[in-house]
Every structure is written in structure tokens, then in C-alpha cells.
Amino acid sequence: LDRTCTACTAEPCLFVRRSERGVAIVGVYVDDCAWLCSSKEMLEARKAAYRKSYRAEFGQLTSFLGIRVARDREHGTVSTDLEHQIESLAGKWLVDPEQMKVKPSRPCDEKLLQLVSPMALEANPEPSEELRKRYMRLIGLLMYIAVTERFDILYAVGLLARGPHKCTEELFERGLCVAAYLYGTKHYKTTYSGEAGLRLEACSDASHEEWGATSGNITMLAGAGISAVSKRQRCVTLSTCESETVAASVCAAEIMSHRLTLEELGYEQKSPTPLFVDNIALGYLCRNTMLSNALKHVRRRFFFVKDVAEIGEIVVTWIEGKNNEADALTKALPEPRFRELTALFRGRKPRLLRALMAGLRRLGWVRSEAGTWRERGGEDEKSG
């Protein structure tokens, strides 16, 4: 790969090769490789070159690093899921038949947030070595599932990861509840659609608790989430605007990484990436060159979102809090709202496309089954 392909700067495990036959993209993790080629000629050429040095078997990509992959050529979609991994997790940790029957409607509630607060953890007795190891093994397995595919449990796992040094049986049971939730929703799939297009968009949010804020963000591509973050902020914030600024700067760094990777893969983002936030003051901050007196104490690195917006890489856009998907990564939401927001992680039309379609409908346009738009009662058509 080093001799024939170019490694991406932001993702060193992604390699690209371009020739007259087309483009080949290779994803590598230890001894697992996934080849994506733009033409059959390129694929056959890569196979022949690879077999000169290695003994390997090639086949349709159906699984990679435990993630099941299914491609629907007719509808132009690719779906992924971790059903096998979740069944393996449940078989190992939900050993009680009664635990397998319990299917929580959400992975966490407000009680978990109180259990992992600094005051509550400080009051806990020192756990036994056996309990600590058991707890950390469970959290490690849940974390892999959370960061690779199931962003809906990311907030819950992030809370549980705060307490391995002072874990209790109650916290361990909470971890098993997350496993039970996964088992009850193991059929969930993330669907990426060609119709949605390869245009990045992201949402950012922050919660402002008295013992420390939590940053949350999700980046979407092809209509579904490709990365998400839910982690405690390592600095003290004095206002919601300040905590939202810190969270948005973390999200801006994620966006820049994805933009660079897509550019190197040949899918350069021609326009600024929309970053949706639900804090009006943050949007005002990014549009003005002068800092407010209330934010002069904030370290410069937390204004990264402002700097990136000024050079035109992102555009910070305000949305209502009820429409912010990242809300599910910073708070223990009621079940209906949690399910509504996390369903968007797994596949939806891009926000700007949905706004355009809604505008066309308000103007009296209708969409046919073939995907074309026409004015109601008229003959003109517009694809979309």
C-alpha cells in the first residue's frame, strides 16, 4: 500500500490510488482490508497487484471489524449494524434469563447522572478489585459499540465511564441496563443514502451542570451519522454560552478532520459545512469580530469555532432546541423525545434538503414516485 497508494493525512489508515482505470480507496485495520473501487477494471488490477505479494481472498464486503454491511443497489443505500456483536455481548453479560426479557426503553435516566456526580462518587467506598475489573470490561465493550455504530448509547456510556475508580454494584447494574437496551434494539440499522449526497452537516450541544458541562456533537454524511462525541468538558464554564462555545469548538475540529479526509478522497466540500447550534449567543459570537466582556476570561483555544467560521470552513446556524439531534448526547431525555432524536442518527434527509422540499410543498409543488417535482396542475418537472 505504501508503494502504490497515498495515505490520507487525517486518517492514516485510509489509502487512495488514482489511475486511468479509476479510483481505489482502501481502509486498513491491522490485517483487515476493505477495498472500494470506482470500476471493475480498477478492482481487478488491484487484486492482481495485491496477489503478487500476499495470499488473500477477495469477496463482497459484508462485514468489517464486526460491523455488518449491506448494500442495496436498487435504492442506492448502504446499511450497517452491530446485531452480531450485541448478541455476543448479551450472551456473555446478561446470563440471567430474566435480564434477557427486560428491554429498557432508553439507556439512562436522570438518576444515573446523580450517581456519577463527583459528590456521589467521592462518597462511594473503594470497590473490590474483582468488581472494578468486571465493571471496566463491560464499559469497554459498550464503548466500542457506542463509538462505532450505536451513538444512541454514547451519553449513557460516557456517564458510566466516569466512575470505574469508585464503581458500585448499582453502577454495574446500570451498565447491564444499557446492555439490555442494546439487546432490545439490536435490529437497529444505520442507512446511508446516495440521494442525500456527500455533503457534511453537524449539530452541537452542551449541558451546563453545576459540577461540569458535557459536550455533545454528531456529524452527518449521506443522511446518517458518521461520528459522534459525548464527553465531559475538562474546564470550568460560567455560562451556557461558554459551555456551548467549548462544545462547538470540539465539533468544529471534527468537521475540519472530515472535510480534509473527504477532500483527499476526491469529495471536496465546495461550500462551508453547516454547524447547527441552539444557542443564539454563540451564533452572534461567531458573526462578530469583537469579544464580549463576559467571555474575555475564556482561553483562546475554545474560540476555534469562531476562527474556523471566519475563514469560511463552517457556518454556524441557529436552530430550535427541539430540532437539535445533539441534545440526545448531552442529556437524559424523556423516552418519546429520545427515540425521536436518535432515530435521526440512523438515517434521514439532510436538513437543508428537507427545508427545500418543505418550501416546494408550500409553493404547491408535488413529488412523483419517480422522484421528480412538478407544479401542481402544471407540466414542468424538476428532478430532486
C-alpha positions in Angstrom: 0.0 0.0 0.0 2.8 2.4 0.8 4.3 1.9 -2.6 1.1 2.1 -4.7 -1.3 4.3 -2.6 -1.3 7.6 -0.8 -2.2 7.7 2.9 -4.8 10.3 4.0 -3.4 13.0 6.3 -6.3 13.0 8.8 -6.9 9.2 8.6 -3.6 7.4 8.1 -5.5 4.0 7.8 -7.2 5.2 4.6 -5.3 4.9 1.4 -6.1 6.3 -2.1 -4.9 5.4 -5.6 -5.9 7.1 -8.8 -5.1 6.0 -12.3 -6.7 5.9 -15.8 -8.7 2.9 -14.6 -10.4 4.9 -11.9 -10.1 5.4 -8.1 -9.4 2.9 -5.4 -10.0 3.6 -1.7 -8.6 1.2 0.9 -9.4 1.0 4.6 -6.9 -0.9 6.7 -7.1 -2.1 10.4 -4.3 -4.5 11.4 -4.9 -7.4 9.0 -8.4 -6.5 7.8 -8.7 -4.5 4.5 -11.8 -3.1 2.7 -11.4 -2.2 -1.0 -13.7 0.3 -2.6 -13.1 0.8 -6.4 -14.9 3.1 -8.9 -14.7 0.5 -11.7 -14.3 -3.2 -12.2 -11.1 -2.6 -14.2 -9.5 -0.9 -11.2 -10.7 -3.7 -8.8 -9.2 -6.4 -11.0 -5.9 -4.5 -11.3 -5.7 -4.0 -7.5 -6.4 -7.7 -6.9 -3.7 -8.8 -9.3 -1.2 -6.4 -7.8 -2.0 -7.4 -4.3 -1.7 -11.2 -5.0 1.8 -10.7 -6.3 3.0 -10.1 -2.7 0.2 -11.6 -0.5 -2.0 -14.6 -0.3 -5.5 -13.2 0.0 -9.2 -14.0 -0.7 -11.5 -11.3 -2.1 -15.2 -11.1 -1.9 -18.2 -8.8 -1.4 -17.9 -6.6 1.6 -20.4 -7.9 4.1 -18.6 -7.3 7.4 -15.8 -5.2 8.7 -14.5 -5.1 12.2 -17.7 -6.8 13.4 -19.9 -4.3 11.6 -22.3 -5.9 9.2 -22.6 -4.1 5.9 -25.5 -4.5 3.4 -25.7 -2.7 0.0 -29.0 -2.1 -1.8 -28.0 -1.1 -5.4 -31.6 -0.6 -6.4 -32.3 2.1 -3.9 -28.7 3.4 -3.7 -28.2 2.8 0.0 -25.7 1.1 2.3 -26.8 0.0 5.8 -24.7 -1.1 8.7 -25.5 -2.7 12.1 -23.9 -4.5 15.1 -26.5 -7.1 15.7 -24.0 -10.0 16.0 -21.8 -8.0 18.4 -24.8 -7.1 20.6 -26.0 -10.7 20.7 -22.5 -11.8 21.7 -22.4 -9.1 24.4 -25.8 -10.1 25.8 -24.9 -13.8 25.8 -21.8 -13.1 27.9 -23.2 -10.5 30.4 -27.0 -11.0 30.5 -26.7 -14.5 31.9 -29.9 -14.4 33.8 -32.9 -15.3 31.6 -34.9 -12.6 33.3 -32.4 -10.0 32.2 -32.8 -11.0 28.6 -36.6 -10.4 28.9 -36.2 -6.8 30.3 -36.0 -4.3 27.5 -35.5 -0.7 28.8 -36.9 2.0 26.6 -33.8 4.2 26.9 -30.3 3.6 28.1 -30.2 6.0 31.0 -32.2 8.5 33.1 -31.6 11.4 35.5 -30.8 9.0 38.3 -27.6 7.9 36.5 -26.4 11.5 36.3 -26.7 11.8 40.0 -24.9 8.5 40.7 -21.8 9.6 38.7 -21.6 13.2 40.1 -18.3 14.0 41.9 -20.0 14.1 45.3 -21.7 10.8 44.9 -18.6 9.0 43.6 -16.5 10.5 46.4 -18.9 9.1 49.0 -18.7 5.5 47.5 -16.5 3.0 49.3 -13.5 1.6 47.5 -14.6 -1.2 45.2 -13.1 -4.7 45.2 -10.6 -5.5 42.5 -12.9 -8.1 41.1 -15.8 -5.6 40.8 -13.5 -2.9 39.2 -12.2 -5.3 36.5 -15.7 -6.6 35.8 -17.0 -3.0 35.5 -14.2 -1.9 33.2 -14.6 -4.9 30.9 -18.3 -4.2 30.5 -17.7 -0.5 29.9 -15.0 -1.2 27.3 -17.4 -3.5 25.3 -20.2 -0.9 25.5 -17.8 1.9 24.4 -16.8 0.0 21.3 -20.4 -0.4 20.2 -21.2 3.2 21.1 -18.4 4.9 19.1 -18.6 2.6 16.0 -22.3 2.4 15.4 -24.8 3.0 18.2 -24.5 6.7 19.0 -27.8 6.5 21.0 -26.0 4.9 24.0 -23.0 7.3 23.8 -24.2 9.6 26.6 -25.0 6.8 28.9 -21.7 5.0 28.4 -19.9 8.3 28.8 -21.5 8.8 32.2 -20.7 5.2 33.3 -17.1 5.7 32.2 -16.7 8.4 34.8 -16.8 6.0 37.7 -14.5 2.9 37.4 -12.4 4.1 40.3 -15.4 4.3 42.7 -17.8 1.9 40.9 -20.6 0.1 42.9 -22.9 -2.8 42.2 -25.6 -0.3 41.4 -23.5 1.3 38.7 -22.6 -2.1 37.3 -26.3 -2.9 37.2 -26.8 0.4 35.3 -24.3 -0.9 32.7 -26.2 -4.1 32.4 -29.3 -2.0 31.7 -27.5 -0.4 28.8 -26.7 -3.9 27.5 -30.3 -4.9 27.9 -31.4 -1.8 26.0 -29.0 -2.7 23.2 -30.3 -6.3 23.1 -33.9 -5.0 22.8 -32.9 -2.7 19.9 -30.3 -5.0 18.2 -32.2 -4.7 14.9 -31.5 -1.0 14.6 -29.6 -0.2 11.3 -27.8 2.9 10.1 -28.7 3.7 6.5 -26.6 5.9 4.2 -28.3 7.1 1.1 -26.8 8.3 -2.2 -29.9 10.5 -2.6 -28.8 12.5 0.5 -25.5 13.4 -1.1 -22.0 13.6 0.3 -22.4 17.0 2.0 -21.3 17.3 5.6 -23.5 18.8 8.3 -23.2 18.7 12.1 -25.1 19.5 15.3 -23.5 20.6 18.6 -24.9 21.0 22.1 -23.8 21.3 25.7 -25.4 20.7 29.1 -24.4 23.0 31.9 -24.4 21.1 35.2 -23.1 22.6 38.4 -20.2 20.1 38.6 -19.1 20.4 34.9 -20.7 20.6 31.4 -20.9 17.9 28.8 -20.1 18.4 25.2 -22.1 16.6 22.5 -21.9 16.6 18.7 -22.8 14.5 15.8 -21.6 14.8 12.2 -23.8 13.6 9.4 -23.0 12.5 5.8 -25.2 10.8 3.2 -28.1 11.2 5.6 -26.8 9.5 8.7 -24.2 9.9 11.5 -20.6 9.1 10.8 -19.1 10.3 14.1 -20.4 11.5 17.4 -18.9 12.8 20.7 -20.3 12.9 24.2 -17.8 13.8 26.9 -17.3 15.9 30.0 -15.6 19.2 29.5 -12.3 19.5 31.2 -12.6 23.2 32.0 -14.9 25.2 34.3 -17.6 27.2 32.4 -19.5 30.0 33.9 -22.5 30.2 31.5 -24.4 28.3 28.9 -22.9 30.3 26.1 -19.4 29.5 27.3 -20.1 25.7 27.6 -21.8 25.8 24.1 -18.7 27.6 22.7 -16.4 24.9 24.1 -18.7 22.1 22.7 -18.9 23.9 19.3 -15.1 24.1 19.1 -14.8 20.4 19.6 -17.4 19.9 16.9 -15.5 22.3 14.6 -12.3 20.2 15.0 -14.3 17.1 14.0 -15.7 18.9 10.9 -12.3 20.0 9.8 -10.9 16.4 10.1 -13.8 15.1 8.0 -13.5 17.9 5.4 -9.8 17.1 4.9 -10.4 13.4 4.6 -13.2 13.9 2.0 -11.0 16.3 0.0 -8.2 13.7 -0.1 -10.7 11.0 -1.2 -11.9 13.2 -4.0 -15.1 14.6 -2.5 -14.1 18.2 -1.6 -16.7 20.2 0.2 -17.2 23.2 -2.1 -19.2 25.2 0.4 -19.0 25.8 4.2 -20.3 23.0 6.4 -23.4 24.0 8.4 -22.9 23.6 12.1 -26.3 23.8 13.9 -26.5 25.1 17.4 -29.4 26.1 19.7 -27.6 28.9 21.5 -28.3 32.4 20.0 -25.4 34.0 21.8 -22.9 31.5 20.2 -24.2 32.4 16.7 -23.8 36.1 17.5 -20.3 35.5 18.8 -19.2 33.8 15.5 -20.5 36.6 13.4 -18.7 39.4 15.3 -15.0 40.1 15.5 -15.1 41.7 19.0 -15.4 39.6 22.1 -17.9 40.3 24.8 -16.5 41.3 28.2 -18.3 38.3 29.6 -16.1 35.9 27.6 -12.7 37.6 27.9 -11.6 35.0 30.5 -12.1 32.1 28.1 -8.9 30.5 26.8 -8.2 31.2 23.1 -8.3 27.6 22.0 -12.0 27.4 22.9 -12.7 30.0 20.2 -11.6 27.6 17.5 -15.2 27.5 16.2 -15.1 31.3 15.7 -11.8 31.1 13.8 -13.0 28.3 11.5 -16.2 30.2 10.8 -14.2 33.4 9.8 -12.2 31.5 7.2 -15.3 30.0 5.6 -14.9 26.4 6.5 -18.1 26.2 8.6 -21.2 28.4 9.0 -22.8 28.4 12.5 -26.5 28.3 12.2 -29.1 28.6 14.9 -31.9 26.0 15.2 -34.6 25.4 17.8 -33.5 23.2 20.7 -36.3 20.7 19.9 -34.7 20.1 16.4 -31.1 19.7 17.7 -30.1 16.0 17.4 -27.1 16.5 19.6 -29.5 17.1 22.6 -29.6 13.3 23.0 -25.8 13.3 23.5 -25.8 15.7 26.5 -29.0 14.9 28.5 -31.1 12.1 29.8 -34.2 12.8 27.7 -37.8 11.5 28.1 -38.4 8.4 26.1 -40.5 9.9 23.2 -38.0 12.7 22.6 -35.0 10.4 23.0 -36.4 8.0 20.3 -37.3 10.8 18.0 -33.8 12.3 18.0 -31.8 9.1 18.0 -33.8 7.8 15.1 -32.3 10.7 13.0 -28.8 9.3 13.8 -29.6 6.2 11.8 -30.8 7.9 8.6 -32.7 10.9 7.4 -32.7 13.5 4.6 -30.1 16.3 5.1 -31.6 19.3 7.0 -31.2 21.7 4.1 -32.8 19.3 1.6 -35.7 18.8 4.0 -36.1 22.6 4.2 -36.1 22.8 0.4 -38.6 20.1 0.0 -40.9 21.7 2.6 -40.6 25.0 0.7 -41.6 23.4 -2.6 -44.6 21.8 -1.0 -45.7 25.2 0.4 -45.4 26.6 -3.1 -47.8 23.9 -4.3 -45.3 21.5 -5.9 -45.8 17.8 -5.7 -43.3 14.9 -5.9 -43.9 11.9 -8.1 -43.0 8.3 -7.2 -40.1 8.6 -9.7 -38.6 11.4 -7.5 -39.3 14.4 -9.8 -41.1 17.6 -8.7 -43.7 19.4 -10.7 -46.0 22.3 -10.1 -49.5 21.1 -9.1 -51.6 21.2 -12.3 -48.6 22.1 -14.4 -46.4 20.2 -16.9 -43.0 21.4 -15.9 -40.9 19.0 -13.9 -37.8 19.3 -11.7 -35.6 16.5 -10.5 -34.7 16.3 -6.9 
